[in-house]
Amino acid sequence: MAHMAYTILVADDEPAIRTMLEVILSADGHEIVAVQDGKAALEYLQDHTPDAMLLDVKMPFISGFEICSRVKRVRRLRNTPVLLLTGMDDDQTRDQAKMVNADDLVHKPVSGKQLRGRVAQLIEARQGGTS
């Protein structure tokens, strides 16, 4: 069965990671919108509703946690899966991800196959649940 092509917002302040995520996710034919910080992510979200978001936890201006928490309060965006990307694997990070209602927490370095699986799973679960 062919996968649907989704629009995925990727926000990370490290160009190398942004590029890597774009390459990984576009391998499945998804359209990737990559931005370099939280402010740019929020600007994009004002006029667009992506199918999923991949947000780096630590970014200049606005953290991934903060964006996630705002997104989940907006009716139009509330059901969009948010994956938080972090280099930290600790309880505090996990607790904070739960607090802002993130759908998933992905630790760097990330495996492409694993990431693609999780993104597809979250989007399909979301879309399956709404129809």
DRENDO-1510 file (C-alpha; in Angstrom, 1 decimal, always signed):
<recs>
REC; n; res; u; v; w
REC; 1; MET; +0.0; +0.0; +0.0 .
REC; 2; ALA; +1.4; +3.4; -1.0 .
REC; 3; HIS; +2.0; +5.8; +1.8 .
REC; 4; MET; +0.3; +9.1; +1.7 .
REC; 5; ALA; +2.6; +12.1; +1.3 .
REC; 6; TYR; +2.4; +14.4; +4.4 .
REC; 7; THR; +3.6; +17.8; +5.2 .
REC; 8; ILE; +6.0; +17.8; +8.1 .
REC; 9; LEU; +7.3; +20.8; +9.9 .
REC; 10; VAL; +10.9; +20.4; +11.1 .
REC; 11; ALA; +12.4; +22.9; +13.5 .
REC; 12; ASP; +16.0; +22.6; +14.5 .
REC; 13; ASP; +18.7; +25.3; +14.9 .
REC; 14; GLU; +21.4; +23.0; +13.7 .
REC; 15; PRO; +21.6; +23.1; +9.8 .
REC; 16; ALA; +23.2; +19.6; +9.7 .
REC; 17; ILE; +20.4; +18.0; +11.7 .
REC; 18; ARG; +17.8; +19.9; +9.7 .
REC; 19; THR; +19.3; +18.6; +6.5 .
REC; 20; MET; +19.5; +15.1; +7.8 .
REC; 21; LEU; +15.9; +15.1; +9.0 .
REC; 22; GLU; +14.8; +16.5; +5.6 .
REC; 23; VAL; +16.7; +13.7; +3.8 .
REC; 24; ILE; +15.3; +11.0; +6.1 .
REC; 25; LEU; +11.7; +12.1; +6.0 .
REC; 26; SER; +11.5; +13.1; +2.3 .
REC; 27; ALA; +12.6; +9.5; +1.5 .
REC; 28; ASP; +9.0; +8.6; +2.0 .
REC; 29; GLY; +7.8; +11.3; -0.3 .
REC; 30; HIS; +6.8; +13.7; +2.4 .
REC; 31; GLU; +7.0; +17.4; +2.0 .
REC; 32; ILE; +9.4; +18.9; +4.6 .
REC; 33; VAL; +9.2; +22.5; +5.7 .
REC; 34; ALA; +12.4; +23.1; +7.6 .
REC; 35; VAL; +12.9; +26.2; +9.8 .
REC; 36; GLN; +15.8; +27.2; +12.0 .
REC; 37; ASP; +14.1; +28.3; +15.2 .
REC; 38; GLY; +11.0; +28.4; +17.3 .
REC; 39; LYS; +10.0; +31.8; +16.1 .
REC; 40; ALA; +10.0; +30.7; +12.5 .
REC; 41; ALA; +8.1; +27.6; +13.4 .
REC; 42; LEU; +5.3; +29.6; +15.0 .
REC; 43; GLU; +5.2; +32.0; +12.1 .
REC; 44; TYR; +4.7; +29.1; +9.7 .
REC; 45; LEU; +2.0; +27.6; +11.9 .
REC; 46; GLN; +0.0; +30.8; +11.8 .
REC; 47; ASP; -1.1; +30.1; +8.2 .
REC; 48; HIS; -0.4; +26.4; +7.8 .
REC; 49; THR; -1.5; +23.1; +9.4 .
REC; 50; PRO; +1.2; +20.5; +8.8 .
REC; 51; ASP; +0.4; +16.8; +9.3 .
REC; 52; ALA; +3.2; +16.4; +11.9 .
REC; 53; MET; +5.9; +18.5; +13.6 .
REC; 54; LEU; +9.4; +17.5; +14.6 .
REC; 55; LEU; +10.7; +20.1; +17.1 .
REC; 56; ASP; +14.1; +20.3; +18.6 .
REC; 57; VAL; +13.7; +20.9; +22.4 .
REC; 58; LYS; +16.6; +23.4; +22.6 .
REC; 59; MET; +16.3; +26.2; +20.1 .
REC; 60; PRO; +16.9; +30.0; +20.2 .
REC; 61; PHE; +14.0; +32.2; +21.1 .
REC; 62; ILE; +11.3; +29.6; +21.8 .
REC; 63; SER; +12.0; +26.0; +22.8 .
REC; 64; GLY; +10.3; +22.9; +21.3 .
REC; 65; PHE; +8.5; +22.5; +24.7 .
REC; 66; GLU; +7.0; +26.0; +24.5 .
REC; 67; ILE; +5.9; +25.5; +20.8 .
REC; 68; CYS; +4.3; +22.2; +21.6 .
REC; 69; SER; +2.5; +23.6; +24.6 .
REC; 70; ARG; +1.1; +26.5; +22.4 .
REC; 71; VAL; +0.2; +24.2; +19.5 .
REC; 72; LYS; -1.8; +21.9; +21.8 .
REC; 73; ARG; -3.9; +24.9; +22.9 .
REC; 74; VAL; -4.9; +25.8; +19.3 .
REC; 75; ARG; -8.0; +23.9; +18.1 .
REC; 76; ARG; -6.8; +23.8; +14.5 .
REC; 77; LEU; -3.4; +22.3; +15.5 .
REC; 78; ARG; -4.3; +20.4; +18.6 .
REC; 79; ASN; -4.5; +17.0; +16.8 .
REC; 80; THR; -1.2; +17.5; +14.9 .
REC; 81; PRO; +1.3; +15.0; +16.2 .
REC; 82; VAL; +4.3; +16.7; +17.8 .
REC; 83; LEU; +7.6; +14.8; +18.1 .
REC; 84; LEU; +10.1; +16.5; +20.3 .
REC; 85; LEU; +13.8; +15.9; +19.4 .
REC; 86; THR; +16.3; +16.0; +22.2 .
REC; 87; GLY; +19.9; +15.2; +22.9 .
REC; 88; MET; +19.0; +14.6; +26.6 .
REC; 89; ASP; +17.7; +11.3; +27.9 .
REC; 90; ASP; +16.6; +12.2; +31.4 .
REC; 91; ASP; +13.5; +12.1; +33.5 .
REC; 92; GLN; +13.2; +15.9; +33.6 .
REC; 93; THR; +13.0; +16.1; +29.8 .
REC; 94; ARG; +10.5; +13.2; +29.7 .
REC; 95; ASP; +8.3; +14.8; +32.3 .
REC; 96; GLN; +8.4; +18.1; +30.5 .
REC; 97; ALA; +7.5; +16.4; +27.2 .
REC; 98; LYS; +4.5; +14.9; +29.0 .
REC; 99; MET; +3.5; +18.2; +30.5 .
REC; 100; VAL; +3.3; +19.9; +27.1 .
REC; 101; ASN; +1.4; +16.9; +25.7 .
REC; 102; ALA; +4.1; +15.9; +23.1 .
REC; 103; ASP; +3.1; +12.8; +21.2 .
REC; 104; ASP; +6.6; +11.4; +21.1 .
REC; 105; LEU; +10.1; +12.1; +22.4 .
REC; 106; VAL; +12.9; +11.2; +20.0 .
REC; 107; HIS; +16.5; +11.1; +21.2 .
REC; 108; LYS; +19.4; +12.2; +19.1 .
REC; 109; PRO; +21.3; +10.7; +17.4 .
REC; 110; VAL; +18.2; +9.4; +15.6 .
REC; 111; SER; +17.9; +6.4; +13.4 .
REC; 112; GLY; +16.3; +7.2; +10.1 .
REC; 113; LYS; +14.2; +4.1; +9.9 .
REC; 114; GLN; +13.0; +4.4; +13.4 .
REC; 115; LEU; +12.1; +8.0; +12.9 .
REC; 116; ARG; +10.2; +7.4; +9.7 .
REC; 117; GLY; +8.3; +4.6; +11.3 .
REC; 118; ARG; +7.3; +6.7; +14.3 .
REC; 119; VAL; +6.2; +9.7; +12.2 .
REC; 120; ALA; +4.1; +7.6; +9.9 .
REC; 121; GLN; +2.6; +5.7; +12.9 .
REC; 122; LEU; +1.6; +8.9; +14.6 .
REC; 123; ILE; +0.1; +10.6; +11.6 .
REC; 124; GLU; -1.8; +7.5; +10.6 .
REC; 125; ALA; -3.1; +6.9; +14.1 .
REC; 126; ARG; -4.3; +10.5; +14.2 .
REC; 127; GLN; -5.9; +10.4; +10.8 .
REC; 128; GLY; -7.4; +7.0; +11.4 .
REC; 129; GLY; -8.9; +8.2; +14.6 .
REC; 130; THR; -10.6; +11.3; +13.2 .
REC; 131; SER; -12.4; +9.8; +10.2 .
</recs>
